[in-house]
Amino acid sequence: MNTVAHTQTRDPRVLLNEVRPHIRNLSVNVFDSGMTVWDREVALLLRDEVMVRDLAERVLGNAVM
């Protein structure tokens, strides 16, 4: 029996930014800043923890997936 499994991966940055129209609990000025949801969340991680941007993006990417 020969079966092949196909695995698809999606970019967590795209997934997170696609939910933007469904976010209702953030104030309007957050979206007026021109930041994407992804960039906003990375900025919050960088503010709250001492880490570099690359690590913050990996942490957020794992959380989204």
N, C-alpha and C positions, 0 to 999 in steps of 0.2 A: 504494500500500500504506500503510495507516494503522494503525500500532500504537501503543498507549499503554503506557508503562512505569509501573508502580506501585511506588513506593519506600516501604518502611516503616522507621521509625526506632524504636529502643527506648531507653528510659532506661537509661544505664549504671549508675546508682545501683541500679535494680531488678535488673539483671542480676547485679551483684556481690553484692547481698544474698541473691539466690536460691541462691548456691553455699554459703551458710553450713552447711547440713546435711552437705555433702560434705567440709568442711575437717576434717582429722584431725591435723594436725601443730602446731596451736596449743594452748597450755595452756588448761585449762578456765577459769582465772581471767580470761582475756581476754574471754570471752563473758559471764562473771558481772558484768562492769562495766556491762552494759546498753547498750554501744555497738554500733552496727551495723558490719558489715564495712566499709562505705563510710566511716563516720566514723572508724574506726580507721586506715584507710589514709590518709585525708586528714590525720589528726593526725600520722602518721609522716612524711608529706611536709613538713608544716609544721615538724616537729622537725629534719629533716635539711637542709632548704633554707630560705633566707630568702625567703619569698614570702607573699602574702596568701591567705586561704582560697579566694577566687574563682579565683585562678590554679591553686592546688593541685587544686581540683575539676575544672577544665578539663583539666589534665594527666592526672589519673586517669581522667576520662571518655574521653579519647582513647586511653589505654592499654587500657581495657576493650573499647572498640569495635574 
